[in-house]
Amino acid sequence: MFKIKMAEANNVFLGNVSEANNVFLGNVSFQNFLLFIFIVILTFVLGSLLNILITRFLKEKVKPVIYKTISKIAMYGVYALGLYFAFVKIISFNIPAGLAALGILGIALLLPAVPVLQNIAAGIVITLERPFREEDIVEIDGTLCKVKDIMLRKTRLRSLDGKIIIVPNLSFITSNIINYSKGEFIKVVLDVDITLDSNKEKTAEILKKICYDNPNILPNVPKKKLNFITQFFALPRNLKILNPKVMVKSVNKEKISLEVWFWIWDILMKEHIISSFYKKLIEEFKKEKIKFG
């Protein structure tokens, strides 16, 4: 009888040891833990791959806002399904208990996450309100940029000198952003000084003629561009109110200061237009013997 009880005790002990050896973390075996890691990695790989494939397939067929939205929804959908399967089906993670544990540690976890959550919320606002879109020309902190990618927490911009600028989405909510792509026309103001003995009226005529002869200055707007602007911004077809203007800014004993107003329709051409204006101005002043003040 004693030998039988000892054998039963040994069997129970060996069984407990075998079960203990199979447990790696909590109630999760080592094999399930490896499978969990594999599925998590595979999930992120498949989600990212699907995002790339959808982007490449739709990039030339639809607008950026459409294909980027579809690709991101598909990617996050794969992430959600894969992580759900890994946590619930493989390691039997108790979601209600996990949420309760997060609730207990909520204060400690929430404080560092506040900036991240703010940027995510700002990204959602930008997506819904669409103050700018991909490929729009915007100005932020005095820098002119093209919007390249609007992400959940941040937006990627490219400045005109080729720099890639990453801006947290919260900055677009708290700062003033100028969107030139949604505007109508851009006003340019230039100063021209002449000597007191120069002919002011003739100078004004020269300045206006330079503006009228420039194909990138209003009222010289390509018909296709004018139709687009008129349709979306309900502008009158008569653009005479935006004709170039020349005014006397100030007069003193040394010079006459004139101010030239003109409007352009392509912000990316602004520097080029100003440069060509001054080049032509130098030529005309030299020909008409007008002296700069």
Summary of the structure (lengths in Angstrom):
residues: 293
radius of gyration: 33.7
end to end distance: 122.6
largest distance: 131.7
contacts: 766
relative contact order: 0.08
helix: 57%
strand: 20%
